[in-house]
Amino acid sequence: MTHFRLTRKEPAFSLDVDFPLPAGMTAVYGAAGSGKSLLLKLAAGLVPPHAGRILFDDAILYDAAARVEVPACRRAFGYLPPGDSLFPHLTLRENLRFAADQFPRLDRHRRVTEALDRWQLAPHSELYPNQLAAGQRLQGAIARMLIAEPKLLLLDHAGITESLLLQIRAITAAPMLFATGDLDLCCSNASHMLVLDAGRIAQSGTPREIVGHPASVEVARATGIPNVYQGSIAALDPGRNTSLIQFEHFAVTAPYLPGRFRGDQIWVAIRPRDLRVHGSASGANCIGTRLVRVSMRAEFARLEFEDAVFADLTLEEYAAAKDNKEWHVEFPPGALQIL
């Protein structure tokens, strides 16, 4: 069993988390300043917690109440910090040899050679870090981290890509905790995800569960939903399986909300890609609006309408609609997420 319960309080920020760590990749997702890097430093033993407990494979690594604290060098964790971590006064080969120092000489030589070949760094092995390209330095840091066969990987580097994660996973099956602000990276690689907000876990689960069913306004906004509105339940009709939700300037029909009452205040979210844009009124949840601005992206166009309504159209859809004299936005009932 692996479990982290950590608290650290600072004058301007505090982190308070409690979570089990499953096998596979766990993404720690959140905005800058949410506590991602601090969480990994606490887990690595580089920063002391103020309270809590770390249990890894049923072994206690930290327990504030029992005054147990295994130092970072004895935790057998691999940690990749945000910046360059290779020793600047050692060549790339010497950096790797340092990490393999615990092994017998012949085994150490074999591991270093295999790591250089695996990451295609052999031609650069006698260079110093400042002589390497940024990508080569990152690969060298990953190779050095993995050469000691860590039991847990803690990755906190903005340069981590899907390709690098796949390469790491091909080398080791150790559980991984990686901090990222890239939602696509979470969905493509992580089997589990923690959403941090102001030092607290706002939601945990699989990436698809969190993206499809955000638990709060904070999670909805953190996962990139700009359409988040507060409204009140104006009507409930269980016979027709509908609810009428009134917002400040418009109302929409949603599926029936069991356990709710007329007048209840609720939050509703809908992703821009789920909105439908028309040149004329079409359907019960279609509201007339005014186009404020268009933001062109690589593969779609984001349309911003009044009342902070955002819709994403494919480039082809926008080309066909851009000359509309009127704009109407449809809110499909099945796409509305009640928070």
ChimeraX attribute file (.defattr): number of C-alpha atoms within 10 A of each C-alpha:
attribute: neighborCount
match mode: 1-to-1
recipient: residues
	/A:1	10
	/A:2	16
	/A:3	17
	/A:4	20
	/A:5	18
	/A:6	23
	/A:7	20
	/A:8	19
	/A:9	13
	/A:10	8
	/A:11	5
	/A:12	5
	/A:13	12
	/A:14	16
	/A:15	23
	/A:16	19
	/A:17	18
	/A:18	15
	/A:19	13
	/A:20	13
	/A:21	18
	/A:22	15
	/A:23	15
	/A:24	16
	/A:25	22
	/A:26	25
	/A:27	29
	/A:28	27
	/A:29	27
	/A:30	25
	/A:31	16
	/A:32	13
	/A:33	13
	/A:34	21
	/A:35	24
	/A:36	26
	/A:37	21
	/A:38	20
	/A:39	25
	/A:40	23
	/A:41	18
	/A:42	21
	/A:43	25
	/A:44	21
	/A:45	20
	/A:46	14
	/A:47	14
	/A:48	17
	/A:49	24
	/A:50	16
	/A:51	15
	/A:52	17
	/A:53	22
	/A:54	25
	/A:55	17
	/A:56	18
	/A:57	11
	/A:58	10
	/A:59	10
	/A:60	15
	/A:61	20
	/A:62	26
	/A:63	19
	/A:64	15
	/A:65	9
	/A:66	8
	/A:67	8
	/A:68	13
	/A:69	17
	/A:70	14
	/A:71	14
	/A:72	18
	/A:73	11
	/A:74	9
	/A:75	17
	/A:76	15
	/A:77	22
	/A:78	24
	/A:79	26
	/A:80	21
	/A:81	16
	/A:82	14
	/A:83	11
	/A:84	16
	/A:85	17
	/A:86	21
	/A:87	16
	/A:88	13
	/A:89	11
	/A:90	16
	/A:91	19
	/A:92	30
	/A:93	22
	/A:94	19
	/A:95	23
	/A:96	30
	/A:97	21
	/A:98	17
	/A:99	18
	/A:100	23
	/A:101	14
	/A:102	11
	/A:103	13
	/A:104	10
	/A:105	12
	/A:106	8
	/A:107	13
	/A:108	20
	/A:109	16
	/A:110	12
	/A:111	18
	/A:112	25
	/A:113	17
	/A:114	15
	/A:115	21
	/A:116	21
	/A:117	13
	/A:118	13
	/A:119	14
	/A:120	14
	/A:121	19
	/A:122	16
	/A:123	9
	/A:124	17
	/A:125	21
	/A:126	14
	/A:127	14
	/A:128	19
	/A:129	25
	/A:130	14
	/A:131	14
	/A:132	15
	/A:133	10
	/A:134	13
	/A:135	11
	/A:136	17
	/A:137	20
	/A:138	22
	/A:139	19
	/A:140	28
	/A:141	22
	/A:142	23
	/A:143	24
	/A:144	27
	/A:145	20
	/A:146	22
	/A:147	21
	/A:148	20
	/A:149	18
	/A:150	18
	/A:151	17
	/A:152	21
	/A:153	25
	/A:154	24
	/A:155	23
	/A:156	22
	/A:157	18
	/A:158	13
	/A:159	13
	/A:160	20
	/A:161	13
	/A:162	14
	/A:163	10
	/A:164	14
	/A:165	17
	/A:166	11
	/A:167	13
	/A:168	17
	/A:169	16
	/A:170	9
	/A:171	13
	/A:172	15
	/A:173	16
	/A:174	18
	/A:175	19
	/A:176	25
	/A:177	27
	/A:178	25
	/A:179	27
	/A:180	23
	/A:181	18
	/A:182	15
	/A:183	16
	/A:184	13
	/A:185	17
	/A:186	25
	/A:187	17
	/A:188	11
	/A:189	19
	/A:190	21
	/A:191	17
	/A:192	23
	/A:193	24
	/A:194	24
	/A:195	25
	/A:196	26
	/A:197	21
	/A:198	18
	/A:199	22
	/A:200	17
	/A:201	21
	/A:202	19
	/A:203	18
	/A:204	20
	/A:205	14
	/A:206	18
	/A:207	26
	/A:208	16
	/A:209	14
	/A:210	20
	/A:211	19
	/A:212	14
	/A:213	15
	/A:214	23
	/A:215	17
	/A:216	16
	/A:217	19
	/A:218	18
	/A:219	22
	/A:220	24
	/A:221	14
	/A:222	21
	/A:223	23
	/A:224	12
	/A:225	19
	/A:226	17
	/A:227	18
	/A:228	20
	/A:229	18
	/A:230	15
	/A:231	21
	/A:232	19
	/A:233	21
	/A:234	18
	/A:235	16
	/A:236	22
	/A:237	12
	/A:238	12
	/A:239	7
	/A:240	9
	/A:241	12
	/A:242	16
	/A:243	22
	/A:244	20
	/A:245	24
	/A:246	19
	/A:247	18
	/A:248	10
	/A:249	9
	/A:250	14
	/A:251	19
	/A:252	20
	/A:253	21
	/A:254	23
	/A:255	18
	/A:256	17
	/A:257	16
	/A:258	10
	/A:259	5
	/A:260	13
	/A:261	13
	/A:262	13
	/A:263	14
	/A:264	11
	/A:265	15
	/A:266	16
	/A:267	16
	/A:268	20
	/A:269	22
	/A:270	24
	/A:271	21
	/A:272	20
	/A:273	15
	/A:274	16
	/A:275	20
	/A:276	16
	/A:277	22
	/A:278	16
	/A:279	15
	/A:280	15
	/A:281	16
	/A:282	15
	/A:283	11
	/A:284	13
	/A:285	17
	/A:286	22
	/A:287	20
	/A:288	17
	/A:289	15
	/A:290	15
	/A:291	14
	/A:292	13
	/A:293	12
	/A:294	16
	/A:295	10
	/A:296	14
	/A:297	11
	/A:298	7
	/A:299	10
	/A:300	16
	/A:301	19
	/A:302	19
	/A:303	19
	/A:304	18
	/A:305	19
	/A:306	13
	/A:307	14
	/A:308	11
	/A:309	20
	/A:310	23
	/A:311	22
	/A:312	24
	/A:313	21
	/A:314	15
	/A:315	16
	/A:316	11
	/A:317	13
	/A:318	19
	/A:319	11
	/A:320	10
	/A:321	16
	/A:322	11
	/A:323	10
	/A:324	12
	/A:325	9
	/A:326	14
	/A:327	20
	/A:328	20
	/A:329	24
	/A:330	20
	/A:331	22
	/A:332	18
	/A:333	16
	/A:334	11
	/A:335	16
	/A:336	18
	/A:337	18
	/A:338	19
	/A:339	18
